[in-house]
């Protein structure tokens, strides 16, 4: 009989950044678990030296941090730089009772964890390292179906070819300049007017007020639906309703979520870049998942990514093996 997660206790351990926390929660949810969320804050010197300072972690938590106290959970899913040392500490303090999963490259030896999960563009490998194609997330067919039902009729006035345009913006590696924004506006407006294409557009705080103003002024017409930031977020409904998806290249998480749909995904170029992100996008393009957006639309197919399910099943397999050993 296959091992089940029904009676497992589970913590998700992060520093509270949405992107990393959602990866961990997505894995727990795929296992049928509602985890206890632990958002940690570190004192100095652990804050500055994590994960390389490897001692004294029972003293590492700041006063306003969530606590990590016994009883230890059966499963700990952690992500983010500041979680690394504490995840290894819980594994040791529990006497090995807690099965510890570290998501993303931990920068220390994988042997400090029971399972390490890294995307293919990170270099860490080992017998307890599981490599995914892209990032983990919380997007599921059930969630998309529910979002589509919630927004029933909202996009019906748009043409049958509908593009979800998911705009991030400025980050440590990328800049969304006025020139980038103007080029994108011209390309999208041409699609909507000449190509009889419906656009469903959402921007983020990182897009910046000036760029959002440029987008709103440059993208007008009956074939354009631009979320104004009020009411329920249509992000999941966009993924459900779209025939094509476009994502700015700064966002690994939105690109990964888009690829879970199996729909054509275009990458919108920004200025700047970083080697790790460039490798991420280069691999996806070479493997036939994504294409750079250059102003026109095409249709292609690929097997929708299910990395989150893959990871959840691997955890269950390893827990079952532990139980029978």
C-alpha positions as CSV (number, residue, x, y, z in Angstrom):
1,X,0.0,0.0,0.0
2,X,1.4,3.4,-1.0
3,X,2.4,5.8,1.7
4,X,-0.1,8.6,2.3
5,X,0.4,12.1,3.8
6,X,-2.9,12.2,5.6
7,X,-1.6,12.0,9.1
8,X,1.7,13.9,8.6
9,X,2.5,17.1,10.4
10,X,4.2,19.6,8.2
11,X,5.9,23.0,8.5
12,X,6.7,25.4,5.7
13,X,9.8,27.4,6.6
14,X,10.7,30.6,4.7
15,X,11.5,34.2,5.4
16,X,8.1,35.1,4.2
17,X,8.9,36.1,0.6
18,X,5.8,35.1,-1.5
19,X,7.7,33.4,-4.3
20,X,9.6,31.0,-2.1
21,X,6.7,30.4,0.3
22,X,4.4,29.6,-2.6
23,X,6.8,26.9,-3.8
24,X,6.8,25.2,-0.5
25,X,3.0,25.5,0.1
26,X,2.4,24.2,-3.4
27,X,4.3,21.0,-2.7
28,X,2.4,20.5,0.6
29,X,-0.9,21.1,-1.1
30,X,-0.1,18.6,-3.8
31,X,0.5,16.1,-1.0
32,X,-3.0,16.9,0.4
33,X,-1.4,18.6,3.4
34,X,-2.3,22.0,4.9
35,X,1.0,23.1,6.4
36,X,1.8,25.3,9.4
37,X,3.5,28.3,8.0
38,X,6.7,29.4,9.8
39,X,8.0,32.8,8.7
40,X,11.4,33.3,10.3
41,X,13.6,36.4,11.0
42,X,17.2,36.0,12.0
43,X,19.4,37.8,14.5
44,X,22.9,38.9,13.7
45,X,25.3,37.3,12.9
46,X,23.1,34.5,11.4
47,X,21.2,37.0,9.3
48,X,24.4,38.1,7.4
49,X,26.2,34.8,7.4
50,X,23.4,32.4,6.5
51,X,23.8,29.6,5.4
52,X,27.6,29.5,6.1
53,X,27.4,30.1,9.9
54,X,26.5,26.6,11.0
55,X,26.4,26.7,14.8
56,X,24.1,28.1,17.5
57,X,20.9,28.1,15.5
58,X,18.8,27.6,18.6
59,X,19.8,31.2,19.4
60,X,19.4,32.5,15.8
61,X,15.8,33.7,15.8
62,X,14.9,37.4,16.2
63,X,12.3,38.3,18.8
64,X,9.6,39.0,16.2
65,X,10.2,35.7,14.4
66,X,7.9,32.7,14.4
67,X,9.3,30.1,16.8
68,X,10.7,26.7,16.0
69,X,9.9,24.6,19.0
70,X,9.2,21.0,19.8
71,X,7.2,18.9,18.9
72,X,9.1,18.7,15.6
73,X,7.0,18.0,12.5
74,X,7.2,14.9,10.4
75,X,8.0,17.0,7.3
76,X,9.7,20.3,6.9
77,X,9.7,22.1,3.5
78,X,12.0,25.1,3.4
79,X,13.1,27.6,0.8
80,X,15.1,30.8,0.8
81,X,18.7,31.7,1.9
82,X,17.7,32.4,5.5
83,X,15.9,29.1,5.9
84,X,18.9,26.9,5.0
85,X,20.7,26.8,8.3
86,X,17.6,26.5,10.4
87,X,16.2,23.6,8.2
88,X,19.5,21.7,8.8
89,X,19.2,22.5,12.5
90,X,15.7,21.1,12.8
91,X,16.7,17.9,11.0
92,X,19.6,17.5,13.5
93,X,17.6,18.6,16.6
94,X,14.8,16.2,15.8
95,X,17.2,13.3,15.8
96,X,16.3,12.6,12.1
97,X,12.6,12.4,12.9
98,X,11.8,15.3,10.7
99,X,12.2,14.7,6.9
100,X,13.6,17.9,5.6
101,X,13.1,19.1,2.0
102,X,15.1,22.2,0.9
103,X,13.8,23.8,-2.2
104,X,16.3,25.8,-4.4
105,X,20.1,25.5,-4.3
106,X,21.0,25.5,-0.6
107,X,24.7,26.5,-1.2
108,X,25.8,23.9,1.2
109,X,26.2,20.1,0.8
110,X,22.9,18.3,0.0
111,X,23.8,15.7,2.6
112,X,22.5,18.2,5.3
113,X,19.0,17.5,4.1
114,X,16.8,14.5,3.2
115,X,15.9,15.9,-0.2
116,X,17.1,18.9,-2.1
117,X,15.0,20.2,-5.1
118,X,16.6,22.5,-7.6
119,X,15.6,23.7,-11.1
120,X,17.6,22.6,-14.0
121,X,19.4,25.9,-14.3
122,X,21.0,25.5,-10.9
123,X,24.2,23.3,-10.7
124,X,23.7,21.3,-7.5
125,X,23.4,17.5,-8.1
126,X,23.5,14.4,-5.9
127,X,21.8,11.2,-5.0
128,X,19.3,13.2,-2.8
129,X,18.9,16.0,-5.3
130,X,15.7,16.1,-7.5
131,X,16.0,18.3,-10.6
132,X,13.0,20.1,-12.0
133,X,12.5,21.8,-15.3
134,X,11.2,25.1,-13.8
135,X,10.1,26.5,-10.4
136,X,7.4,25.0,-8.2
137,X,4.1,26.8,-7.6
138,X,0.5,26.5,-6.5
139,X,-1.2,26.5,-9.9
140,X,-3.4,23.5,-10.4
141,X,-6.2,22.6,-12.9
142,X,-8.7,22.8,-10.1
143,X,-7.6,26.3,-9.1
144,X,-7.8,27.4,-12.8
145,X,-11.2,25.9,-13.2
146,X,-12.5,27.7,-10.1
147,X,-11.0,31.0,-11.3
148,X,-12.6,30.6,-14.7
149,X,-16.0,30.0,-13.0
150,X,-15.5,33.1,-10.8
151,X,-14.9,35.3,-13.9
152,X,-17.6,33.7,-16.1
153,X,-18.5,36.0,-18.9
154,X,-15.9,38.7,-18.1
155,X,-13.8,38.0,-21.2
156,X,-16.5,36.8,-23.6
157,X,-16.4,40.1,-25.6
158,X,-12.7,39.4,-26.5
159,X,-11.8,37.6,-29.7
160,X,-11.3,33.8,-29.6
161,X,-7.5,34.2,-29.7
162,X,-6.8,35.6,-26.2
163,X,-3.4,36.5,-24.8
164,X,-2.7,36.8,-21.1
165,X,0.0,39.4,-20.7
166,X,1.7,39.1,-17.3
167,X,4.0,42.1,-16.7
168,X,6.5,42.2,-13.9
169,X,9.2,44.8,-14.2
170,X,12.2,46.1,-12.4
171,X,14.4,43.7,-10.3
172,X,18.0,43.3,-9.3
173,X,18.8,41.9,-12.7
174,X,16.3,43.6,-15.1
175,X,15.0,47.1,-15.9
176,X,11.7,47.9,-17.6
177,X,12.7,51.1,-19.2
178,X,10.4,53.6,-21.1
179,X,11.9,52.2,-24.4
180,X,11.0,48.7,-23.5
181,X,7.5,49.7,-22.5
182,X,6.9,51.7,-25.6
183,X,8.1,48.8,-27.8
184,X,5.8,46.4,-26.0
185,X,2.8,48.8,-26.3
186,X,3.4,49.1,-30.1
187,X,3.6,45.3,-30.5
188,X,0.6,44.5,-28.5
189,X,-1.6,47.3,-29.9
190,X,-0.8,46.0,-33.4
191,X,-1.9,42.5,-32.4
192,X,-5.1,43.7,-30.9
193,X,-6.0,46.0,-33.9
194,X,-4.7,44.1,-36.9
195,X,-4.6,40.6,-35.7
196,X,-8.0,40.4,-34.1
197,X,-6.4,39.3,-30.8
198,X,-7.8,39.8,-27.3
199,X,-5.4,41.0,-24.7
200,X,-5.8,40.4,-20.9
201,X,-3.2,42.5,-19.2
202,X,-2.0,42.7,-15.6
203,X,0.9,44.7,-14.2
204,X,2.7,44.6,-10.9
205,X,4.1,47.1,-8.4
206,X,7.5,46.4,-10.0
207,X,6.2,47.7,-13.3
208,X,6.3,51.2,-11.9
209,X,3.7,53.9,-12.1
210,X,5.2,55.6,-15.1
211,X,5.3,52.4,-17.1
212,X,1.8,51.5,-16.2
213,X,0.7,54.9,-17.3
214,X,2.5,54.4,-20.6
215,X,0.8,51.0,-21.0
216,X,-2.6,52.3,-20.3
217,X,-2.2,55.2,-22.7
218,X,-0.7,53.0,-25.4
219,X,-3.1,50.1,-25.2
220,X,-6.7,51.0,-25.9
221,X,-9.6,49.4,-27.8
222,X,-12.4,46.9,-27.4
223,X,-10.0,44.0,-27.7
224,X,-8.1,45.0,-24.5
225,X,-8.9,44.2,-20.9
226,X,-6.5,45.8,-18.5
227,X,-6.9,45.0,-14.8
228,X,-7.2,48.2,-12.8
229,X,-6.0,46.6,-9.6
230,X,-9.4,46.7,-7.9
231,X,-11.5,43.7,-7.0
232,X,-10.5,40.1,-7.2
233,X,-7.2,39.4,-8.9
234,X,-7.9,37.9,-12.3
235,X,-4.4,36.2,-12.6
236,X,-5.6,32.6,-12.5
237,X,-8.6,33.4,-14.6
238,X,-6.2,34.9,-17.2
239,X,-4.3,31.6,-17.3
240,X,-7.5,29.7,-17.7
241,X,-9.0,31.9,-20.4
242,X,-5.9,32.5,-22.5
243,X,-4.9,30.7,-25.7
244,X,-1.4,32.2,-25.4
245,X,0.6,33.6,-22.5
246,X,3.3,36.3,-22.4
247,X,5.5,36.9,-19.4
248,X,8.3,39.4,-18.8
249,X,11.6,37.7,-18.4
250,X,12.3,38.9,-14.9
251,X,9.8,36.4,-13.4
252,X,10.8,32.7,-13.1
253,X,7.7,32.1,-11.0
254,X,5.2,33.5,-13.5
255,X,6.9,31.7,-16.4
256,X,6.8,28.4,-14.5
257,X,3.1,28.9,-13.6
258,X,2.3,29.7,-17.3
259,X,4.1,26.5,-18.4
260,X,1.8,24.4,-16.2
261,X,-1.1,25.2,-18.6
262,X,0.5,23.6,-21.7
263,X,-0.3,26.7,-23.7
264,X,2.3,28.6,-25.9
265,X,4.3,30.9,-23.6
266,X,6.2,33.9,-24.9
267,X,9.0,35.7,-23.0
268,X,9.0,39.5,-23.1
269,X,12.5,40.9,-23.1
270,X,13.7,43.6,-20.7
271,X,16.9,45.4,-20.4
272,X,19.7,44.0,-18.2
273,X,19.9,40.4,-17.2
274,X,21.8,37.8,-15.1
275,X,23.6,34.6,-16.0
276,X,21.3,32.3,-13.9
277,X,18.1,33.8,-15.4
278,X,19.5,33.8,-18.9
279,X,20.3,30.0,-18.5
280,X,16.7,29.4,-17.2
281,X,15.2,31.0,-20.4
282,X,17.8,29.6,-22.8
283,X,17.1,26.0,-21.6
284,X,13.3,26.5,-21.8
285,X,13.6,27.8,-25.4
286,X,15.9,25.1,-26.5
287,X,13.6,22.5,-25.0
288,X,10.6,23.9,-26.9
289,X,8.7,25.3,-24.0
290,X,8.9,29.0,-24.6
291,X,9.8,31.5,-27.4
292,X,10.8,35.2,-27.3
293,X,8.0,37.6,-28.2
294,X,8.9,39.5,-31.3
295,X,5.5,40.9,-32.2
296,X,3.6,38.0,-33.8
297,X,1.8,34.9,-32.5
298,X,2.3,31.2,-33.3
299,X,1.0,28.0,-31.8
300,X,3.1,25.1,-30.6
301,X,2.6,22.3,-28.2
302,X,4.6,20.7,-25.3
303,X,3.8,18.5,-22.3
304,X,2.5,20.8,-19.5
305,X,5.0,21.0,-16.7
306,X,4.0,19.2,-13.5
307,X,7.1,19.7,-11.4
308,X,5.2,20.3,-8.2
309,X,3.4,17.0,-8.5
310,X,6.7,15.3,-9.4
311,X,8.3,16.6,-6.2
312,X,5.3,15.7,-4.0
313,X,5.4,12.2,-5.3
314,X,9.1,11.9,-4.7
315,X,8.7,13.0,-1.1
316,X,6.0,10.4,-0.5
317,X,8.1,7.7,-2.1
318,X,11.1,8.5,0.2
319,X,8.9,8.7,3.3
320,X,7.4,5.3,2.4
321,X,10.9,3.9,2.0
322,X,11.9,5.4,5.3
323,X,8.9,3.8,7.0
324,X,9.6,0.3,5.7
325,X,13.4,0.4,6.2
